[in-house]
Amino acid sequence: MKNLHLYLGLFSSLVLIILISLNLGAVDANYFDFFSSGFERNVLINIRLPRIILGLIVGLSLSSCGAAMQGLFRNPLADPGLMGISSGAAFLVAVVIVLFSHLLDGFLGLYILSIAAFSGAILSAFIITQIAKRHNKISIVYVLLCGIAINAISGALIGLLTFFSSDDQLRTLTLWTMGSLSGAQWPMVVVSTSLILPCLTVLIRCSAGLNIVALGEESAVAAGLNYEKLKRRIIISVSIAIGAAVAVSGFIGFIGLVIPHLLRQLIGSDHRKLIPCSALAGAVLLIISDLFARTVIAPAEMPVGLITATIGGPIFLFILIKEFRR
């Protein structure tokens, strides 16, 4: 019954913030305009609604992937952004935007961006896991150090691509590297949903295995868990989901770090509850952040990645200090 109340509370919060977001924006449009035939109806259907749904899908992806990675590495600092997975995805997307922009025309261009982002994410994950292995175990310290290195390298290479980009490409890259949902369109929603929801399903099905991993890698193997298979399924699913999110929204940090960590303090480490609750809470936080980003200085907009970084940065420092003290 307690779990049901939690799910209902998060789902109700999600529905409420969606309704509020639909009603607020630079253009004075509200729910009644759905039944009109004017400019306001077009704003609701083709601008606000796809943007809100895209925020929902990306929020689901970032927070559920963060919960899964923290469970796999048994550390609250494990996050696709800090580990360099998001940066690897971002670099290959930047390569496509600058060097192969002619491939991005039409609906299939979104899938090309997603494939590029997935390739960068899976390559980063492979490099990290190989370098971070120590005595056939993955050290979280090495994982984070590798993540810092990959973030730095990817940032430098994206900066180099920015230097050689055209004015239109520069504007796209600038907004995209800071994280934004301003370019949301229905094709983006379709592409991201078709890639992220199956991955979220896989992560939820891996939750029982993650509960066993919490006992330790050796204990999990002794209990009959195929740890390598579980790790492979999670890393591939996270790479696809993060790749799809990065392709449509750019680099949005800290949601995958902060939400699972806070929820773990509230509801415990049972991943059967933690992953779905993290997904819902992440969607709520991202939609709220985007609402703030597009209304606080309307009609101009702030990149939503700046909002999430402002929220998540201090919390990350708190988590880091807490871990060092432990």
LUMNU-64451 format. One record per residue: x, y, z of N, C-alpha, C in turn; residue in one letter. Coordinates in steps of 0.001 Angstrom, whole numbers, plus 500000, padded with zeros to 6 digits. Each point is the difference from the previous one (the first is absolute). Layout:
XYZXYZXYZA;...
END
This chain:
500833498792500000499167501208500000500868501258500000M;501125499936500763500912501146500043500571500271498619K;500375498937499278500548500160498651498962500600499060N;498739499563500148498933500513499157499824501492500221L;500051500435501257499880501422500301501153500791499379H;501191499418500023501160500673499424499839500162498497L;499618498927499321499807500064498553498901500988499629Y;498896499956500754498894500913499716500413501451500226L;500792500232501056500461501358500278500893500541498893G;500950499175499542500890500428498922499241500178498691L;499090499061499710499228500101498756499090501220500033F;499384500265501150499131501181500124500810501288499838S;501197500021500575500873501171499855500370500217498544S;500249498893499287500358500089498588498841500564499176L;498794499487500249498828500492499272499774501480500307V;500149500383501269499775501390500404500993500939499323L;501273499638499985500990500895499403499846500061498481I;499516498926499391499719500030498561498873500985499708I;498950499953500800498870500917499808500420501450500221L;500815500240501015500474501360500262500875500486498845I;500884499124499501500906500375498920499239500311498712S;498928499266499754499189500267498807499380501388500047L;499733500482501193499258501248500156500899501224500099N;501311499792500123500907501121500209501019500078498876L;500354501213499611500999500200498958500011501444499530G;500881500272499045500128501365499483498736500448499277A;499279499061499384498742500302499312498838499733500940V;499047500888500035498834499847500868499037498976499393D;500235498741500346499150498913499507499662499080501159A;498771499473500035499584499110501071499240498811499411N;499484499143500907499367498747499567498826500218499033Y;499252501068500193498818500232499164500372500247498531F;501264500389499778500434500262498631500185498718499187D;499977498834500667500029498734499268498794499884499057F;498903500650500391498753499870499233499796501161499019F;501012500880499929499913501114499060500730499632498712S;500067500918499086500702499738498740501044501078499729S;500425500701501040500905501119499815501445499661500280G;500806501058500129501430499879500243500282499314501328F;499177500287501020500227499430501324499895498472499976E;499066499463499234499857498540499893501255499390499379R;500557500657499007501230499512499377501167500010500987N;500035501032500837501049500083501024499896498815500960V;498791499705500455499806498900500948500355498651499386L;499516499735498797500127498670499408501383499762499413I;500573501005499367501246499782499258501248500563500666N;499834500740501095501177500540500685500057499514501453I;498975500326500793500068499663501427499851498504500264R;499017499369499366499741498594500310501165499095499612L;500567500093498795501158499144499701501201500306500896P;500144501258500386501110500362500879499831499357501379R;498792500014500512499735499408501310500189498484499951I;499487499365498962500140498542499894501460499619499796I;500744500790499230501421499719499824500737500137501331L;499644501022500787500589500135501329499683498812500882G;498779499505499886499599498818500767500856498792499612L;500145499747498696500748498836499529501475500102500374I;500586501179499799501415500190500337500213499881501503V;499077500567500800500105499870501451499924498558500458G;499080499225499396499931498568500295501330499319499724L;500595500340498858501246499369499581501151500321500952S;500219501273500271501155500417500789499967499429501416L;498850500091500645499927499579501400499993498486500162S;499306499275499117499995498543500103501380499432499677S;500693500593499015501355499546499679500954500279501156C;499834501160500642500828500302501160499791498999501127G;498746499643500263499707499020501049500622498644499674A;499914499589498730500559498712499589501522499991500116A;500658501083499580501460500056500077500483500047501441M;499300500718500855500369500023501407499856498621500624Q;498955499284499603499827498650500516501044499044499469G;500348500117498726500978499093499398501379500171500613L;500410501253500243501319500268500560499980500164501514F;498801499894500579499835500060501457500614501280500579R;499705501122499344500547501263500464499080501134499562N;499659500929500926499081501089499656500600501041499070P;501313499920499728500629500957499106499979499541498550L;499575498756499762499943499496498627498837500667499274A;500322500633498887499002500736499227500499500081498561D;499124499819499012500461500042498602500730501279499635P;499636501125500631500683501250499713501402500042500581G;500136499654501277501305500027500652500928498930499449L;499438498873499554500813498896499499500468500208498569M;499544501052499353500453500269498647499145499396498907G;498966499245500367499149499378498987499249501067499215I;499460500976500697499282501089499316500936500825499130S;501231500215500475500960500777499215500399499274498724S;500177498680500101500310499226498805498889500094498976G;498764499915500482498851500154499111499976501403499398A;500275500999500825499965501385499531501043500249498914A;501178499414500146501063500235499018499608499495498613F;499477498770499914499658499470498678498799500729499399L;499085500463500835498903500819499470500551501302499419V;500964500610500697500613501224499492500715499744498676A;500635498840499875500662499638498739498987499954498867V;498850499382500251498968499900498961499451501372499656V;499750500827501012499434501326499755500931500860499153I;501298499944500252500952500875499314500478499411498673V;500325498706499994500641499411498821499032499278499064L;498865499573500523499064499237499176498591500560500121F;499884501313500012498699500639500197499018499666498881S;500516499634498814499110499667498885499215498720500252H;500440499203500989499295498753500310498819500219500946L;499854501218500524499014500254501047498659500476499464L;499872500126498713498728500445499430498962498886500096D;498789500375500390498914499026500039499922499239501311G;499001499124500049499693499239501217501144499066500390F;500658499368499022501065499049500291501235500669500584L;500122501320499811501133500701500572500056499895501513G;498820499946500628499957499855501460500543498647500430L;499685498966499228500544498686500316501506499959499776Y;500483500737498999501446500056499769500697500647501191I;499420501079500526500559500622501203499984499024501176L;498909499269500153499895499040501100501022498873499854S;500207499528498760500991498948499771501405500519500321I;500276501233499576501305500594500301500195500143501508A;498955500473500694500092500172501450500172498656500704A;499248498977499551500146498679500591501410499460499783F;500545500196498809501351499510499701501022500657500914S;499866501322500193500911500689500901499847499549501440G;498749499773500417499746499573501376500550498603500262A;499754499063499085500455498623500212501518499918499921I;500617500815499130501462500028499918500604500533501297L;499414501067500543500481500546501276499839498986501122S;498834499337500046499757498998501046501007498859499900A;500300499562498782500965498911499816501390500422500462F;500424501204499600501322500483500409500101500100501515I;498958500541500617500006500189501451500088498668500725I;499154499044499606499975498718500706501307499228499810T;500635500160498836501258499302499774501147500616500797Q;500065501325500005501074500669500734499805499863501508I;498737500035500436499712500012501438500086498624500647A;500230498952499200500098498665500575501295499874500804K;499863499444501186501158499757500855499791498653500670R;500867499060499692499850498638500513498630499440499645H;499604500226498727498722499506499471498794500626500682N;500189501089500725498900500747500598500066501437499501K;498849500646499945499945501383499524500047500936501206I;501047500821500068500160500952501099499250501285499679S;499122500418500901499210501206499769500893501236499955I;501139499960500738500933501125499951500565500153498595V;500412498892499408500518500041498634498902500383499002Y;498781499541500264498876500362499124499819501517499962V;500010500623501159499805501449500054501183500755499406L;501227499501500232501170500636499409499973499890498476L;499611498819499503499853499834498552498917500922499456C;498914500138500761498920500893499593500468501441499898G;500817500438500972500541501360499952500858500183498750I;500829498991499694500869500085498824499177500053498713A;498988499142499889499176499974498790499201501286499866I;499488500526501116499297501288499948500913501104499481N;501256499999500474500948501031499566500342499852498520A;500274498764499581500355499772498597498827500348499085I;498803499531500369498816500284499181499730501500499931S;500145500684501144499789501444500008500973500725499088G;501270499559500004501000500626499139499690499753498523A;499603498779499664499700499674498611498737500714499515L;498999500105500888498795500760499624500340501468499796I;500898500541500842500449501374499812500705500193498665G;500795498998499605500680500070498707498995499984498850L;498986499143500106498962499961498974499224501311499955L;499771500583501167499304501290500061500780501082499252T;501318499945500120500859500989499340499850499943498477F;499789498806499458499904499833498559498559499999499487F;499033500203500877498602499927499588499534501297499353S;498920499899499224499383501191499415499141500693501056S;499421501136499641499194500755500967498797499187500476D;499289499349499074498842499187500381500421498806500855D;501093499362499607500490498868500774500477500439501382Q;500600501167500079500463500533501277498841500250500936L;498927500571499484498820500238500835499402498703500485R;499915499010499122499471498686500391500871499357501071T;501317500049499777500919499382500961499969500698501352L;499921501321499979500007500755501257498786499657500857T;498802500041499392498793499649500738500029498539500432L;500499499167499120499959498567500236500968499578501103W;501200500614500045500963499638501044499550500465501381T;499162501032500055499489500466501294498712499283500392M;499421499224499091498775499270500301498779500863499802G;499148499615499073498812500795499722498908499129499396S;498758500328500322498847499337499395499267500933499044L;500641501125499671499315501021499206499706499551498574S;500754499055499482499767499539498631499076498803499908G;499245499735501051499152498799500043498964499996498889A;499900498874499318499000499780498964499460498584500153Q;498843499753499398499404498674500136500900498878499485W;500729500174498881500922498929499589501042499665501072P;500494501018500722500943499741501094499362499152501089M;498742500314500306499279499238501022499867498536499580V;499653499780498735499829498631499493501316499229500068V;501082500621499532501299499326499971500478499678501411V;499986500990500882500500499784501359499159498990500752S;498687500049499818499125499042500681500255498578499520T;500187499836498681500211498661499441501304499382500471S;500958500815500436501288499480500460500081499911501526L;499428500973500679500184500088501453499073499059500762I;498727499916499630499074499163500769500384498523500002L;500439499397498881500469498604500076501201499843500939P;500913500980499986501161499932500900499575500107501459C;499031500862500271499490500117501370499374498692500452L;499299499322499102499420498696500322501089498991500357T;501091500009499237501119499086500289500605500304501371V;500187501274500312500588500374501286499120499577501160L;498685500140499847499087499573501061500070498488500181I;500125499260498899500109498546500086501327499574500611R;501004500872499968501295499703500614500038500362501485C;498917500550500536500019500518501366500240498907501038S;499440498812499783500227498904500949501475499615500023A;500619499962498820501426499705499938500835501069500685G;499610501257499869500721501077500665499896499888501516L;498871499502500493499868499772501439500992498948500486N;500251498979499179500977498971500365501414500558499927I;500260500866499000501326500606499855500345500840501223V;498995500528500686500244500811501194500745499217501074A;499925498667499950500726499160500966501486499933499696L;500390500437498809501378499893499561500083499112498767G;500976500278499146500112499253498752500229498517500245E;500895499659500915500295498591500257498800499287500599E;499322500650500926498816499398500610498888499818498979S;499864500968499087498971499906498968500269498815499077A;501264499823499609500354498867499145499781498686500738V;500361499979501283499798498790500802498522499663500148A;499148501040499963498553499780500105499381499546498681A;500813499887498950499504499504498717499713501081498981G;500352501258500302499737501094499064501083500043498923L;499592500138498770500939500195498893500342501490499949N;501031500364500754500320501418500167500426500645498684Y;500794499313499218500470500571498735498841500266499048E;499042499090499947498833500192499144499170501180500478K;499816500093501322499241501121500565500699501314499695L;501307500043500202500760501231499739499897500395498534K;500101499020499103499923500285498569498631500548499625R;498933499405500531498644500459499682499778501427500506R;500489500290501197499783501329500575500802501045499237I;501263499716499714500836500983499316499470500283498599I;499569498966499276499451500222498655498696500788500074I;499124499633500933498726500718500137500221501450500393S;500923500235500949500306501369500419500588500795498839V;500874499375499228500626500693498874498967500402498952S;499059499095499694498952500331499028499107501120500523I;499569499870501260499085500995500567500667501363500133A;501228500022500507500715501271500138500307500582498624I;500370499126499054500252500468498644498784500662499391G;498834499384500168498766500585499476499682501327500685A;500215500061501317499723501235500734500934501125499566A;501286499679499885500983501008499586499717500487498588V;499585499092499125499751500364498603498890501029499862A;498980499933500853498845500899499838500015501199500941V;500777499918501091499941501090500985501359500583500343S;501080499386499513501312500482500373500432499469501351G;500991500644500571500606499523501247499268500621501191F;499244499195500723499295500438501210500537499175501164I;500685500659500896500701499283501055499275499964501323G;500489499128500868499686499904501426498653499354500334F;499065499909499059498730499352500330500221498530500339I;500842499334499212500277498593500261500808499763501248G;500603501030500534500774499876501243499152500315501223L;499288501117499942499317500523501180498733499213500337V;499148499768499011498706499367500265500140498617500614I;500769499070499412500111498668500613500610500039501396P;500973500904500198500635500068501317499010500453501072H;499225501043499700499031500500500976498908498967500276L;499525499348498948498949498995500195500515498792500774L;501266499666499797500567498869500749499986500281501503R;500183501277500371499928500364501410498570499894500542Q;499018500176499115498600500014500435499354498619499979L;500252499219498949499266498744499824500895498772500053I;501318500185500181500883498853500075500592499637498650G;500712498878499963500774499615498820499376498880499184S;498727499715500235499328498986499191499757500577498609D;500742499491499017499924500573498662498662499745499308H;499233499055500497498663499785499439499111501207500249R;500273500742501063499297501264500260500815501203499546K;501313499899500181500863501156499785500022500451498544L;500117499060499057500101500385498588498707500637499494I;498807499394500226498776500681499529499763501347500678P;500266500072501315499792501266500708500992501060499532C;501244499587499749500991500941499479499574500529498635S;499461499106499168499550500416498665498918501077500105A;499005499767500846498912500975500154500500501310500587L;500842499900501047500509501219500641500903500788499059A;500791499290499182500851500686499038499197500748498959G;498906499397499557499123500673499040499391501256500618A;499564499909501257499432501163500692501029501124500093V;501235499660500426501037501022500168500358500664498679L;500110499218498933500397500591498721498902500891499431L;498749499598500135498901500842499509499917501299500794I;500194499914501328500013501212500829501159500911499599I;501170499404499805501179500792499613499785500674498650S;499395499275499056499749500587498687498947501096500079D;498981499807500843498991501048500190500651501272500523L;500891499849500957500731501152500542500872500625498919F;500665499163499205500919500500498973499289500833498950A;498761499650499662499309500715498914499049501087500489R;499867500181501297499089501032500500500687501088500826T;501159499706500598500576500957500948500480501272499305V;500468499901498748500425501196499270499260500084498665I;498752499519499968499194499994498771499920501418499428A;500039500123498655499907498941498988501316499298499690P;501134500434500593501252499274499811499977498717500835A;500963499106499747500055498723500715501401499752500534E;500055499287501109501270499512500529500162498537499615M;501222499530499756500201498565499784499650499211501259P;499230498948499840499552499248501169501165499317500709V;501078499717499258501170499393500617500629500892501062G;499888501317499825500518500916501014499178499914501284L;498699499808499849499125499889501173500323498731500779I;500093498867499302500277498738500691501387500002500625T;500973500673499346501344500076500565500005500863501267A;499205501067499987499903500858501177499398499248501183T;499024499154499712499388499192501064500918498862500421I;500562499307499006500743498775500289501403500208500497G;500664501103499609501381500220500406500209500009501503G;499268500827500741500169499996501465499658498656500640P;498979499327499461499639498691500561501117498990499747I;500622500076498812501124499113499696501150500236500970F;500305501253500293501067500295500957499673499426501374L;498734500103500393499584499442501285500195498483500024F;499591499329498905500168498550499918501475499637500045I;500846500767499296501424499729499917500631500136501387L;499682501067500715500547500206501357499541498879500924I;498741499607499890499463498919500816500718498689499744K;500291499709498722500701498771499656501434500012500524E;500685501132499890501370500089500500500052499808501512F;499042500587500707499955499835501450499749498548500395R;499183499317499181499732498599500276501250499146499808R;
END
